[in-house]
Every structure is written in C-alpha cells, then in structure tokens.
Amino acid sequence: MTLYPKIDRTVSSRDEMVYPGQEEGYFEVGRQALDLIRLAQQVCNREWLPKILDLPCGHGRVLRWLRGELPYADITACDLNQDGVDFCRDQFKATGIYSEVDLDKITFEPGFDLIWCGSLFTHLPLEAQRKTLDRLLDWTVEDGIIVLTLQGRFMATQLERGDAEFADNVDVVGLLRDFRSDGAAYRPYYEEPTGQYGLALNSPAQINALIQAKPGVILRAYLEQAWGVQDVLILYKKSGYFSSALI
C-alpha cells in the first residue's frame, strides 16, 4: 500500500481550482502530482531535494503535498496570482515570489533541485514555451529535476470529439488544423487581450525534437495523459551528457 504524508487541508476561499462538492477531487489532483514527483526522484536517482520551485503555484494544490512529503525543503511558491503566492507563503511556510509574464524579470536566486511546473506550458504560445524551458533549465542545479505538464494527443482527441469541457472560448478548428499539420499549436482565449494566454497542444514528436536540441538534458520520461488530461515530461539536467555534434 502506498503511504502518503499528512497534509494541511486548509483551502483558500479564493482558490479557483476548488469547486463546491468536488473538494476531494482537488486533493486527489495534488496527490497525483506527488506520485509523479516520486517517480521523477526514482528515475533521476534524487532522494534529497532541499530546494524546490512550484511555478505556477496557484493556492497550493500541489505545494501542500510537497510540504507534507518534504518538510525540510526550502520551497519557493511563484505565480502571477499574488493572492495565491501569499497564501502558500503564510499557510505552507513557502518562500513567496510574485511572478512576471517575462520570466527574465523574476529576481529569485537559481539553484533548484526540483521544479514542478504544472499547467503552464498548456497555456503558452510555442515561442514562450521554448523560452520558459530555457529559464527552467537555467534555474535548475546540475543533476536537478524538472517535471512539467503539457496538452498532447489526448487533449487534441477530446477537442476533435467535442468532449473537452473548457474549450468554448478558443478557436478549436484552427488549433486542431495546426496541430495536425505542425505537431504543435496555440490559440489565445477570445477574452485574452494580449494574445499571450490560451490553449497549447504539443505532440510527442515536437517535444522530442525540442529536447533533442539540448545536449545537457536527459528525457527520463514522457507520460501521456498522466496528470488528468495532461501529459507529463520528466527532465534531468546533466550538462554535456550528449554530444553537441549530434544536434
């Protein structure tokens, strides 16, 4: 039987991920993230994780599980949602850092042993995804772990079949057309004035090509539909591990 830590089940009244009558589902999603992080520790052979970044942290859906699992860790909570950052700081003893749309403007010190990045790439334009991945790698220590989530073939299938419950504010036809032709696609939400926040789809082939261009990154796992409807990528930073001549 898998054992899980006791967690602080305090939920902010302003947490947008909690729906009335579905509170247990909220905690289950966080627990599933912990399972994935445990898997990442196994495949990367990293038991000790003293410094962790949760970006975007929200109001602690996953961070509360990290705090319960790794009480010794210095956990940084980072998000554009400043109320969420404040809640994670006060409730879960995290270091709170307000995020920026331009990640180059974030001022925290790098050196994270683990970065959990859930439901961020799923909303970013493709070029912003590439830039974000570069920043995550910059912030990770040698032999550090990055666990991030994506929308892939499963979400595309849900959209194709009309089964997705949260895509009525995006150009699904254009999104799927680009995904079929290019293996990756992005469309902004209709209500998003900047065009920089919407729905992104990434195929395994496109992600593998992106990672292959980085000789200091080992792709330890690519798990389709492993976190709800989202795919999960486990990356292990190992500078110069692969020959740059092969890129």
Secondary structure by P-SEA (a helix, b strand, c coil): cccccccccccccccccccccaaaaaaaaaaaaaaaaaaaaaaaccccccbbbcccccccaaaaaaaaaccccbbbbbccaaaaaaaaaaacccbbbbbbcccccccccccccbbbbccccccccaaaaaaaaaaaaaaccccbbbbbbbbcaaaaaaaaacccccccccaaaaaaaaaaccccccccccccccccbbbbbbcaaaaaaaaaaccccccccccccccccbbbbbbbbbccccccccc
